[in-house]
């Protein structure tokens, strides 16, 4: 059935489109409500604007506890801290059914990114997305399937993301996220680091946790295991 159209323009009143969004994930390893409440409070206090009304995915891919997670408690805590739980990833079939009862979406499992062999033919790459103008507060730039090159600065309150590497030639004061489709090989090259948040493949640090020795300087950021590594360049 077609969507209703405007008789003056023949334009459909509605369209269903695919979109690419970066959703923060809450990785739960054990069922510990008190610790979860403390942890969520700390994260929101560090970066309140980032987490305010932010959609959040509950990730059970590394859940180790013998006791099943208490979804009503977890969902209630997330909402109490100002975030919006939207889905659950991984988990057992029983856990998935519990999540559905709370009207949470079932998110697809993340695919592991294999390291390319040095003898394999390189995969085809798209041309990088080049942004020559400053990225202002409230703006959001996403380089889908490629690298991002920023020729000017990124203001506080702005967000820049890429599936590949990010090269920032101006000062970065907003949020900068590389490898957003769980690509741990992505890198960030920044001439003047002062970001609100830095992330690679979902592992992030907020401004208060960035190494002071690299603030205001040129730096290369890589992911080593579960830790972001900063190297002067």
ABEGO torsion letter per residue (X at the ends): XBBBBBAAAGBBABBBBBBBBBBBBBBBABBBAAAAAAAAAAAAAABAAAABGBBBBBBAAABABABBBBAAAAAAAAAAAGBBBABBBEEBAAAAAAAAAAGBBBBBBBBBBBBBBAABBBBBBBBBBBBABBBBBGBBBBBBGBBBBBABBBBBGBBBBBABBBBBABBBABBBBBGAAGBAABBBBBABBABABBBBGGBBBBAAABBAAABGBBBBBBBBEABBBBBBX
